[in-house]
Amino acid sequence: MTRAQQALLWAALIFPGAGHFHLKQFQRGIVLVVITLISLSVLLFRFEQHATTLFENLLNDGSGLDLQSIVGQLLRTSAADPVLLYALWVLALCWLFGMVDAYRLGKKPQH
């Protein structure tokens, strides 16, 4: 397996930036890891906010806890949140950029 393929696998399967660390491109790797962790944090925080609000509303209404309706409501409220959508796009782009850039850097001859 070539260096480029190894870096691609690290970036794709482990975490964005892992392929860069494998190639000893630490600055790029750190930037990707930090951006990815920030977007993951925003995703988790906002999703938790939506879930908490939904469960509070359900408990206050006294309606039954039907799993299918809970998931549907949670997905609808989350899909309408632009911050959540932007964070998801940033995460996806970081992962894609990390894979492509690690592969591209792995193709370059070593010095």
C-alpha distances in whole Angstrom, upper triangle without the diagonal:
4,7,8,6,7,10,11,10,12,15,15,16,17,19,20,19,17,14,17,17,14,14,18,19,22,25,23,21,25,26,24,25,28,29,27,29,32,32,31,34,36,35,36,39,40,39,41,44,44,44,47,49,49,49,52,54,53,55,58,58,59,57,55,51,50,46,45,48,46,43,44,46,43,41,44,45,41,40,43,42,41,40,38,36,35,34,32,31,30,27,26,26,24,21,21,21,19,16,17,17,14,12,15,15,11,12,15,15,16,19
4,5,5,6,9,10,11,12,14,15,16,18,19,19,18,16,13,14,16,12,12,15,17,20,22,20,19,23,24,22,23,27,27,26,28,31,31,30,34,35,35,36,39,40,39,41,44,44,44,47,49,49,50,53,54,54,56,58,59,60,58,56,52,51,47,46,49,47,43,45,47,44,41,44,45,41,40,43,42,40,39,37,36,34,33,31,30,29,27,25,24,23,20,20,19,17,14,15,15,12,10,12,12,8,8,11,11,12,16
4,5,5,6,9,10,11,12,14,15,16,17,16,15,13,10,11,12,9,8,11,13,16,19,17,16,20,21,19,20,24,24,23,26,28,28,28,31,33,32,34,37,38,38,39,42,43,43,45,47,47,49,51,53,53,54,57,58,58,57,55,51,50,46,46,48,46,43,44,46,42,40,43,43,40,39,42,40,38,37,35,34,32,31,29,28,26,25,23,22,20,19,18,17,15,13,13,13,9,8,10,9,5,7,9,10,10,14
4,5,5,6,9,10,11,12,14,15,16,15,14,13,9,10,13,10,9,13,13,16,18,16,15,19,20,18,19,23,23,22,24,27,26,26,30,31,30,32,35,36,36,38,40,40,41,44,45,45,47,49,51,51,53,55,56,57,55,53,50,48,45,44,46,44,40,42,43,40,38,40,41,37,36,39,37,35,34,33,31,30,28,27,25,24,22,21,19,18,16,15,14,12,10,10,10,7,5,7,7,4,5,8,10,11,15
4,5,5,6,9,10,10,12,14,15,15,14,13,9,12,14,11,11,15,16,18,20,18,17,20,21,19,20,23,23,22,24,27,26,26,29,31,30,31,34,35,34,37,39,39,40,42,44,44,45,48,49,49,51,54,54,55,53,51,47,46,42,42,44,42,38,40,41,39,36,39,40,36,35,38,37,35,34,32,31,30,28,26,25,24,22,20,19,18,16,15,15,13,10,11,12,9,6,10,10,8,9,12,14,15,18
4,5,5,6,9,10,10,11,13,13,13,10,7,10,11,8,9,13,14,16,19,17,15,18,20,18,18,22,22,20,23,26,25,25,28,30,29,30,33,34,34,35,38,39,39,41,43,43,44,47,48,48,50,53,53,54,52,50,47,45,42,41,43,41,38,40,41,38,36,39,39,36,35,38,37,35,34,32,31,30,28,26,25,24,21,20,20,18,15,15,16,13,10,12,13,9,8,12,11,8,11,13,15,15,18
4,5,5,6,9,10,10,11,10,9,8,4,7,9,6,7,10,11,13,15,13,11,15,16,14,15,18,19,17,20,23,22,22,25,27,26,28,30,32,31,33,36,36,37,39,41,41,43,45,47,47,48,51,52,52,51,49,46,45,41,40,42,40,37,38,40,37,34,37,37,34,33,36,34,33,31,29,28,27,25,23,23,21,19,18,17,15,13,13,12,9,8,9,9,5,6,9,9,6,10,12,14,14,17
4,5,5,6,8,10,11,10,10,9,6,9,11,10,10,14,13,15,17,14,13,16,17,14,15,19,19,17,19,22,21,21,24,26,25,26,29,30,30,32,34,35,35,38,40,39,41,43,45,45,47,49,50,50,49,47,44,42,38,38,40,38,34,36,37,34,32,34,35,31,31,33,32,30,29,27,26,25,23,21,20,19,17,15,15,13,11,10,11,8,5,7,8,6,5,9,10,8,11,13,16,16,20
4,5,5,6,8,10,10,11,9,7,11,12,10,12,15,16,17,19,17,14,18,19,16,16,20,20,17,19,22,22,21,24,26,24,25,29,30,29,31,34,34,34,36,39,38,39,42,43,43,45,48,48,49,47,45,42,40,37,36,38,36,33,34,36,33,31,34,35,31,30,33,32,31,30,27,26,26,23,21,21,20,17,16,16,15,12,12,13,10,8,11,12,9,9,13,13,11,14,17,19,19,22
4,6,6,5,7,8,8,5,5,8,9,7,10,12,13,14,16,14,11,14,16,13,13,17,17,15,17,20,20,19,22,24,23,24,27,28,28,29,32,33,33,35,37,37,38,41,42,42,44,47,48,48,47,45,41,40,36,36,38,36,33,35,36,33,31,34,34,30,30,33,31,30,28,26,26,25,22,21,21,19,16,16,16,14,11,12,13,9,8,11,12,9,10,13,13,12,15,17,19,18,21
4,6,6,5,5,6,5,4,8,9,9,11,13,12,13,15,12,10,13,13,10,11,14,14,12,14,17,17,16,19,21,20,22,25,26,25,27,30,30,31,33,35,35,36,39,40,41,42,45,46,46,45,43,40,39,35,35,36,34,31,32,34,31,29,31,31,28,27,30,28,27,25,23,22,21,19,17,17,16,13,12,12,10,7,9,9,6,5,9,9,7,9,12,12,12,15,17,19,19,22
4,6,7,7,9,9,8,11,13,12,14,17,16,17,18,15,13,16,16,13,13,16,16,13,15,18,17,16,20,21,20,21,24,25,24,26,29,29,29,32,34,34,35,38,39,39,41,43,44,45,43,41,38,36,33,32,34,32,29,30,32,28,26,29,30,26,25,28,27,26,25,22,21,21,19,16,16,15,13,11,12,11,7,8,10,8,6,9,11,10,10,14,15,14,16,19,22,22,25
4,6,9,11,9,9,13,14,13,15,18,18,18,20,18,15,17,18,15,14,17,17,14,16,19,18,16,19,22,20,20,24,25,24,26,29,29,28,31,33,33,34,37,38,38,40,42,43,43,42,40,36,35,31,31,33,31,28,30,31,28,26,29,30,26,26,29,28,27,26,23,23,22,20,18,18,18,14,13,15,13,10,11,14,11,9,13,15,12,13,17,17,16,19,22,24,24,27
4,7,9,6,8,11,11,11,14,16,16,16,18,16,12,14,16,13,11,15,15,12,13,17,16,15,17,20,19,19,22,24,23,24,27,28,28,30,33,33,33,36,38,38,39,42,43,43,42,40,36,35,32,32,34,31,28,30,32,28,27,30,30,26,27,30,28,27,25,23,23,22,19,18,19,17,14,14,15,13,10,13,14,11,11,14,15,13,14,18,17,17,20,22,24,23,26
4,6,6,8,10,10,12,14,15,15,14,15,13,10,11,12,9,8,11,12,9,10,13,13,12,15,17,16,17,20,21,21,22,25,26,26,28,31,31,32,34,36,36,38,40,41,42,41,39,36,35,31,32,33,31,28,29,30,27,25,28,28,24,25,27,25,24,22,20,20,19,16,15,16,14,11,11,12,10,7,11,12,9,9,13,13,12,14,17,17,17,20,21,24,23,26
4,6,7,8,10,11,13,14,12,12,13,10,7,9,10,6,6,9,9,7,10,12,12,12,15,17,16,18,20,21,22,23,26,27,27,29,31,32,33,35,37,37,39,41,42,43,42,41,37,37,33,33,34,32,29,30,31,28,26,28,28,24,24,27,25,23,21,19,19,17,15,14,14,12,9,10,10,6,5,8,8,5,7,10,10,9,12,14,14,15,18,19,22,22,24
4,5,5,6,9,10,10,9,8,9,7,4,7,8,5,6,9,10,9,11,14,14,14,17,19,19,20,22,24,24,26,28,29,30,32,34,35,36,38,40,41,42,44,45,46,45,44,41,40,37,37,38,35,32,34,34,31,29,32,31,28,28,30,27,26,23,22,22,20,17,17,17,14,12,13,12,9,8,11,9,6,8,11,9,8,12,13,12,13,16,17,20,19,21
4,5,5,6,9,10,10,9,11,10,7,9,11,9,8,12,13,12,13,16,17,16,19,21,21,22,24,26,26,27,30,31,31,33,36,36,37,39,41,42,43,45,47,47,46,45,41,41,37,37,39,36,33,35,36,32,31,33,33,29,30,32,30,28,26,24,24,23,20,19,19,17,15,15,15,12,10,13,12,8,9,12,11,9,12,14,13,13,16,17,19,18,21
4,5,5,6,9,9,10,12,10,8,11,13,10,11,14,15,14,16,19,19,19,22,24,23,24,27,29,29,30,33,34,34,36,38,39,40,42,44,44,46,48,49,50,49,47,44,43,39,39,41,38,35,37,38,34,33,35,35,31,31,34,32,30,28,26,26,24,22,21,20,18,16,16,15,12,11,12,11,7,7,10,9,5,8,11,9,9,12,14,16,15,18
4,5,5,6,5,6,8,7,5,9,10,9,10,13,14,14,16,18,19,19,22,24,24,25,28,29,30,31,33,35,35,37,39,40,41,43,45,46,47,49,50,52,50,49,46,45,41,41,43,40,37,39,39,36,34,37,36,32,32,34,32,30,28,27,26,24,22,22,21,18,17,17,16,12,12,13,11,8,9,11,8,6,9,10,8,9,12,13,15,14,16
4,5,5,6,5,9,8,6,8,11,10,10,13,15,15,16,19,20,20,22,24,25,25,28,30,30,31,34,35,36,37,40,40,41,43,45,46,47,49,51,52,51,49,46,45,42,42,43,41,38,40,40,37,35,38,37,34,34,36,34,32,29,28,28,26,24,23,23,20,18,19,18,15,14,16,14,11,12,14,12,9,12,14,11,11,15,15,17,15,16
4,5,8,9,12,11,9,12,15,13,13,17,18,17,19,22,23,22,24,27,27,28,30,32,32,33,36,37,37,39,42,42,43,45,47,48,49,51,53,53,52,51,47,46,43,43,44,42,39,41,42,38,37,40,39,35,36,38,36,34,32,31,30,28,26,25,25,22,20,21,20,17,15,17,16,12,12,14,12,9,11,13,11,9,13,14,15,13,15
4,5,8,11,10,9,13,15,14,15,18,19,19,20,23,24,24,26,29,29,30,32,34,34,36,38,39,40,42,44,45,46,48,50,50,52,54,55,56,55,53,50,49,45,45,47,44,41,43,44,40,39,41,41,37,37,39,37,35,33,32,31,29,27,27,26,23,21,22,20,17,16,17,15,12,12,13,11,8,10,11,8,7,10,11,11,10,12
4,5,9,9,9,11,13,14,14,17,19,19,20,23,24,24,26,28,29,30,32,34,35,36,38,40,40,42,44,45,46,48,50,50,52,54,55,56,55,54,50,50,46,47,48,45,42,44,45,41,40,42,42,38,38,40,38,36,33,32,32,30,27,27,27,24,22,23,22,18,18,19,17,14,15,16,13,10,13,14,10,10,14,13,13,11,12
4,6,6,6,9,10,11,12,14,16,17,18,20,22,22,24,26,27,28,30,32,33,34,36,38,39,40,42,43,45,46,48,49,50,52,54,55,54,53,49,49,45,46,47,44,41,43,43,40,38,40,40,36,36,38,35,33,30,30,29,27,25,25,24,21,20,21,19,16,16,17,14,12,13,14,11,9,12,12,9,10,13,12,14,12,13
4,6,5,6,9,10,10,12,14,15,16,18,20,21,22,24,25,26,28,30,31,32,34,36,37,38,40,41,42,44,46,47,48,50,52,53,52,51,48,48,44,44,45,43,40,42,42,38,37,39,38,35,35,37,34,32,29,29,29,26,24,24,24,20,19,21,19,16,16,18,15,13,15,16,13,12,15,15,12,14,17,16,17,15,16
4,5,5,6,9,10,11,12,14,15,17,19,20,21,23,24,26,27,29,30,31,33,35,36,37,39,41,42,43,45,46,48,49,51,52,52,51,48,48,44,44,45,42,40,41,41,38,36,38,37,33,34,35,32,30,27,27,27,24,22,23,22,19,18,20,18,15,16,18,15,13,16,16,13,13,16,16,13,15,18,17,19,17,18
4,5,5,6,9,10,11,12,14,16,17,18,20,21,23,24,26,27,28,30,32,33,34,36,38,39,40,42,44,45,46,48,49,51,50,49,46,46,42,42,43,40,37,39,39,35,34,36,35,31,31,33,30,27,25,25,24,22,20,20,19,16,16,17,15,11,13,14,11,9,12,13,9,10,13,13,11,13,16,15,18,17,18
4,5,5,6,9,10,10,12,14,15,16,18,20,21,22,24,26,27,28,30,32,32,34,36,37,38,40,42,43,44,46,48,49,48,47,44,43,40,40,41,38,35,37,37,34,32,34,34,30,30,32,29,27,25,24,24,21,19,19,19,16,14,16,14,11,11,13,11,8,11,13,10,9,13,14,12,13,17,17,19,18,19
4,5,5,6,9,10,10,12,14,15,16,18,20,21,22,24,25,27,28,30,31,32,34,36,37,38,40,42,43,45,46,48,47,46,43,43,39,40,40,38,35,37,37,33,32,34,33,29,30,31,28,26,23,23,23,21,18,19,19,16,15,17,16,12,13,16,14,11,14,16,14,13,17,17,15,17,20,20,22,21,22
4,6,5,6,8,10,11,12,14,15,17,18,20,21,23,24,26,27,29,30,32,33,35,36,38,39,41,42,44,45,47,46,45,42,42,39,39,39,37,34,35,35,32,30,32,31,27,28,29,26,24,21,21,21,18,16,17,17,13,13,15,13,10,12,14,12,10,14,15,13,13,17,17,16,18,21,20,23,22,23
4,6,5,6,8,10,11,12,14,15,16,18,20,21,22,24,26,27,28,30,32,33,34,36,37,39,40,42,43,45,44,43,40,39,36,36,37,34,31,32,33,29,28,30,29,25,25,27,24,22,19,19,19,16,14,15,14,11,10,12,10,7,8,11,9,7,11,12,11,11,15,15,14,16,19,20,23,22,23
4,6,5,6,9,10,10,12,14,15,16,18,20,21,22,24,26,26,28,30,31,32,34,36,37,38,40,42,43,42,41,38,38,34,35,35,33,30,32,32,28,27,29,28,24,25,27,24,23,20,19,19,17,14,15,15,12,10,13,12,9,10,13,12,9,13,15,14,13,17,18,17,18,22,22,25,24,25
4,5,5,6,9,10,10,12,14,15,16,18,20,21,22,24,26,27,29,30,31,33,35,36,37,39,40,42,41,41,38,38,35,35,35,32,30,32,31,28,27,29,27,24,25,26,23,21,18,18,18,16,13,15,15,12,11,14,14,10,12,15,14,12,16,18,16,16,20,21,20,21,25,25,27,26,27
4,6,5,6,9,10,11,12,14,15,17,18,20,21,23,24,26,27,29,30,32,33,35,36,38,39,41,40,40,36,36,33,33,33,31,28,29,29,26,24,26,25,21,22,23,20,18,15,15,15,13,10,12,12,8,8,11,10,8,10,13,12,11,15,16,15,16,19,20,20,22,24,25,28,27,28
4,5,5,6,9,10,10,12,14,15,16,18,20,21,22,24,26,27,28,30,32,33,34,36,37,39,38,37,34,34,30,30,31,28,26,27,27,23,22,24,23,19,20,22,19,18,15,14,14,12,9,10,11,8,6,9,9,6,8,11,11,10,13,15,15,15,18,20,20,21,24,25,28,27,29
4,5,5,6,9,10,10,12,14,15,16,18,20,21,22,24,25,27,28,30,31,32,34,36,37,37,36,33,33,30,30,30,27,25,27,27,23,22,25,23,19,21,22,19,18,15,14,15,14,10,12,13,10,9,12,13,10,11,15,15,13,16,19,18,18,21,23,22,24,27,28,30,29,31
4,5,5,6,9,10,10,12,14,15,16,18,20,21,23,24,26,27,29,30,31,33,35,36,36,35,32,33,30,30,30,27,25,26,26,22,22,23,21,18,19,20,17,16,12,12,14,12,8,11,12,9,9,13,13,11,13,16,16,15,18,21,20,20,24,25,24,26,29,30,32,32,33
4,5,5,6,9,10,11,12,14,15,16,18,20,21,22,24,26,27,28,30,32,33,35,34,33,30,30,27,27,27,25,22,23,23,19,18,20,19,15,16,17,14,13,10,9,10,9,5,7,9,7,6,10,11,9,11,14,14,14,17,19,19,20,23,24,24,26,29,30,33,32,34
4,5,5,6,8,10,10,12,14,15,16,18,20,21,22,24,26,27,28,30,31,33,32,31,28,28,25,25,26,23,20,22,22,18,17,20,18,15,16,18,15,15,12,10,12,11,7,8,11,9,7,10,12,11,12,15,16,15,18,20,20,21,23,25,25,26,29,31,34,33,35
4,5,5,6,8,10,10,12,14,15,16,18,20,21,22,24,26,27,28,30,32,31,31,28,28,25,26,26,23,21,23,22,18,18,20,18,15,17,18,15,15,12,10,13,12,9,11,13,12,10,14,16,14,15,19,19,18,21,24,23,24,27,28,28,29,32,33,36,35,37
4,6,5,6,8,10,10,12,14,15,17,18,20,21,23,24,26,27,29,30,30,30,27,27,25,25,25,22,20,21,20,16,16,18,16,12,14,15,12,12,8,7,10,10,6,9,12,11,10,14,15,14,16,19,19,19,22,24,24,25,28,29,29,31,34,35,38,37,39
4,6,5,6,8,10,11,12,14,16,16,18,20,21,22,24,26,27,29,28,27,24,24,22,22,22,19,17,18,17,14,13,15,13,10,12,13,11,11,8,6,8,9,6,7,10,10,9,12,14,14,15,18,19,19,21,23,24,25,27,29,29,31,33,35,38,37,39
4,6,5,6,9,10,10,12,14,15,16,18,20,21,22,24,26,27,26,26,22,23,20,21,21,18,16,18,17,13,14,16,14,11,14,16,13,14,11,9,12,13,10,10,14,14,12,15,17,17,17,20,22,21,23,26,26,27,29,31,31,32,35,37,40,39,41
4,6,5,6,9,10,11,12,14,15,16,18,20,21,22,24,26,26,26,23,24,21,22,22,18,17,19,17,14,15,17,14,12,15,15,12,14,11,9,13,13,11,12,16,15,14,17,20,19,20,23,24,24,26,28,29,29,32,33,34,35,38,39,42,41,43
4,5,5,6,9,10,11,12,14,15,17,18,20,21,23,24,24,24,22,22,20,21,20,16,15,17,15,11,12,13,11,8,11,12,9,10,8,6,10,11,10,11,14,15,14,17,19,19,20,23,24,24,27,29,29,30,33,34,35,36,39,40,43,43,44
4,5,5,6,9,10,11,12,14,15,16,18,20,21,23,22,22,19,19,17,17,16,13,12,14,12,8,9,12,9,7,10,12,9,12,10,8,11,13,11,11,15,16,15,17,19,20,20,23,24,25,26,29,30,30,32,34,35,36,39,40,43,43,45
4,5,5,6,9,10,11,12,14,15,16,18,20,21,21,21,18,19,17,18,17,14,13,15,14,10,12,14,12,10,14,15,13,15,13,11,14,16,14,15,18,19,17,20,23,22,23,26,27,27,29,31,32,32,35,37,37,38,41,42,45,45,47
4,5,5,6,9,10,11,12,14,15,16,18,20,20,21,18,20,18,19,18,14,14,16,13,10,13,14,10,10,13,13,11,14,12,11,14,16,15,16,19,20,19,21,24,24,25,27,29,29,31,33,34,35,37,39,39,40,43,45,48,47,49
4,6,5,6,9,10,11,12,14,15,16,18,18,18,16,17,15,16,14,11,11,12,10,7,9,10,7,7,10,11,9,13,12,10,13,16,15,15,18,20,19,21,24,24,25,27,29,29,31,33,34,35,37,39,40,41,43,45,48,48,50
4,5,5,6,9,10,10,12,14,15,17,16,16,13,14,13,14,13,9,9,11,9,6,10,11,9,9,13,14,13,16,15,13,16,18,17,17,21,22,21,22,25,26,26,28,30,31,32,34,36,36,38,40,41,42,44,46,49,49,51
4,5,5,6,9,10,11,12,14,15,16,16,14,16,15,17,15,11,13,15,12,10,13,14,12,12,16,16,15,18,17,15,18,21,19,20,23,24,23,25,28,28,28,31,33,33,35,37,38,38,41,43,43,44,47,48,51,51,53
4,6,5,6,9,10,11,12,14,15,16,14,16,16,17,15,11,13,14,11,9,13,13,10,11,15,14,13,17,16,15,18,21,20,20,24,25,24,26,29,29,30,32,34,35,36,38,39,40,42,44,45,46,49,50,53,53,55
4,5,5,6,9,10,11,12,12,13,11,12,12,13,11,8,10,11,8,7,11,11,9,11,14,14,14,18,18,16,18,21,21,21,24,25,25,26,29,30,30,32,34,35,36,39,40,40,42,44,45,46,49,51,54,54,56
4,5,5,6,8,10,11,11,11,9,11,11,14,12,8,11,13,10,10,13,14,12,14,17,18,17,21,21,19,21,24,23,23,26,28,27,28,31,32,32,34,36,37,38,40,42,42,44,46,47,48,50,52,55,55,57
4,5,5,6,9,10,11,13,11,14,15,17,15,12,14,16,13,12,16,16,14,16,19,19,18,22,22,20,23,26,25,25,28,30,29,31,34,34,34,37,39,39,40,43,44,44,46,48,49,50,53,54,57,57,59
4,5,5,6,9,9,11,11,13,15,16,13,11,14,14,11,12,15,15,13,15,18,18,18,22,22,20,23,26,25,26,29,30,30,31,34,35,35,37,39,40,41,44,45,46,48,49,50,51,54,56,59,58,61
4,5,5,6,6,8,7,10,12,13,11,9,12,13,11,12,15,15,14,16,19,19,20,24,24,22,24,27,27,27,30,32,31,32,35,36,36,38,40,41,42,44,46,46,48,50,51,52,54,56,59,59,61
4,6,5,7,8,9,12,14,16,14,12,15,17,14,15,18,19,17,19,22,22,22,26,26,24,27,30,29,29,32,34,33,34,37,38,38,40,43,43,44,46,48,48,50,52,53,54,56,58,61,61,63
4,5,8,11,12,15,17,19,16,14,18,18,16,16,20,20,18,20,23,23,23,27,27,25,28,31,30,30,34,35,35,36,39,40,40,42,44,45,46,48,50,50,52,54,55,56,58,60,63,63,65
4,5,9,11,13,16,17,14,13,17,17,14,16,19,19,17,20,23,22,23,27,27,26,28,31,31,31,34,36,35,37,40,40,41,43,45,45,47,49,50,51,53,55,56,57,59,61,64,64,66
4,7,9,12,15,17,14,14,17,18,16,17,21,21,20,22,25,25,26,29,30,28,30,34,33,33,36,38,37,38,41,42,42,44,46,47,48,50,52,52,54,56,57,58,60,62,65,65,67
4,7,9,12,13,11,11,15,15,14,16,19,18,18,21,23,23,25,28,29,27,29,32,32,31,34,36,35,36,40,41,40,42,45,45,46,48,50,51,52,54,55,56,58,61,64,64,66
4,6,9,11,10,10,13,14,14,15,18,19,19,21,23,24,25,29,30,27,29,33,32,31,34,36,35,36,39,40,39,41,44,44,45,47,49,49,51,53,54,55,57,59,62,62,65
4,6,9,8,7,10,12,12,13,16,17,17,19,21,22,23,27,27,25,27,30,29,28,31,33,32,32,36,37,36,38,41,41,41,44,46,46,47,50,51,51,54,56,59,59,61
4,6,6,6,9,10,11,12,14,16,17,18,20,22,23,27,27,24,26,29,29,27,30,32,31,31,35,36,35,37,40,40,40,42,45,45,46,48,50,50,52,55,58,58,60
4,6,5,6,9,10,10,12,14,15,16,18,20,21,25,25,22,23,27,26,24,27,29,28,28,32,32,31,33,36,36,36,39,41,41,42,45,46,46,48,51,54,54,57
4,5,5,6,9,10,11,12,14,15,16,19,20,24,25,22,22,26,25,23,26,29,27,27,30,32,31,32,35,36,36,38,40,41,41,44,46,46,48,50,53,54,57
4,5,5,6,8,10,10,12,14,15,17,19,22,23,21,21,25,25,23,26,29,28,28,31,32,32,33,36,37,37,39,41,42,43,45,47,47,49,52,55,55,58
4,5,5,6,9,10,11,12,14,16,17,20,21,18,20,23,23,21,24,27,25,26,29,30,30,31,34,35,35,38,40,40,41,44,45,45,48,50,53,53,56
4,6,5,6,9,10,10,12,14,16,19,19,16,17,21,20,18,21,24,22,23,26,27,26,28,31,31,32,34,36,37,38,40,42,42,44,47,50,50,53
4,5,5,6,9,10,11,13,15,18,19,16,17,21,21,19,21,24,23,23,26,28,27,29,32,32,33,35,37,38,39,41,42,43,45,47,51,51,54
4,5,5,6,8,10,11,13,16,18,15,16,20,20,19,21,24,23,24,27,28,28,30,32,33,34,36,38,39,40,42,43,44,46,49,52,52,55
4,5,5,6,8,10,11,14,15,12,14,17,17,16,19,21,20,21,24,25,25,27,29,30,31,33,35,36,37,39,40,41,43,46,49,49,51
4,6,5,6,9,10,13,14,11,12,15,15,14,16,19,18,18,22,23,23,24,27,28,29,30,32,33,35,36,38,39,41,43,46,47,49
4,5,5,6,9,12,14,12,12,16,17,15,17,20,20,20,23,25,25,26,29,30,31,32,34,36,37,38,40,41,43,45,49,49,52
4,6,5,7,10,12,10,11,15,15,15,17,20,20,21,23,25,25,27,29,30,31,33,34,36,37,39,40,42,43,45,49,49,51
4,5,5,9,9,7,8,12,12,11,14,16,16,17,19,21,21,23,25,26,27,29,31,32,34,35,36,38,40,42,45,45,48
4,6,8,10,8,7,11,12,11,12,15,16,16,18,20,21,22,24,26,27,28,30,31,33,34,36,37,39,41,44,45,47
4,6,9,8,8,11,13,13,14,17,18,18,20,22,23,24,26,28,29,30,32,33,35,36,38,39,41,43,46,47,49
4,6,5,6,9,10,11,13,15,16,17,19,20,22,23,24,26,28,29,30,32,34,35,36,38,39,41,44,45,47
4,5,5,6,9,10,10,12,14,15,16,18,20,21,22,24,26,27,28,30,31,32,33,35,37,38,42,42,44
4,5,5,6,9,10,11,12,14,15,16,18,20,21,22,24,26,26,28,30,31,32,34,36,37,40,41,42
4,6,5,6,9,10,11,12,14,15,17,18,20,21,23,24,25,27,29,30,31,33,35,36,40,40,42
4,5,5,6,9,10,11,12,14,15,16,18,20,21,22,24,25,27,28,30,31,33,35,38,39,41
4,5,5,6,9,10,10,12,14,15,16,18,20,21,22,24,26,26,27,29,31,32,36,36,38
4,5,5,6,9,10,10,12,14,15,16,18,20,20,22,24,25,26,28,30,31,35,35,37
4,5,5,6,9,10,11,12,14,15,17,18,20,21,23,24,25,27,29,31,34,34,37
4,5,5,6,8,10,10,12,14,15,16,18,19,21,22,23,25,27,28,32,33,35
4,5,5,6,9,10,10,12,14,15,16,18,20,20,21,23,25,27,30,30,32
4,5,5,6,9,10,10,12,14,15,16,18,20,21,22,24,26,29,29,32
4,5,5,6,9,10,11,12,14,15,17,18,20,21,23,25,28,29,31
4,5,5,6,8,10,10,12,14,15,16,18,19,21,22,26,27,29
4,5,5,6,8,10,10,12,14,15,16,18,20,21,24,25,27
4,6,5,6,9,10,11,12,14,15,16,19,20,24,24,27
4,5,5,6,8,10,11,12,14,15,17,19,22,23,26
4,5,5,6,8,10,10,12,14,15,17,20,21,23
4,6,5,6,8,10,10,12,14,16,19,19,22
4,6,5,6,9,10,11,12,15,18,19,22
4,6,5,6,9,10,11,13,16,18,21
4,5,5,6,8,10,11,15,15,18
4,5,5,6,9,10,13,14,16
4,6,5,6,9,12,13,17
4,5,5,7,11,12,15
4,5,5,9,10,12
4,5,8,9,12
4,6,9,12
4,6,9
4,6
4
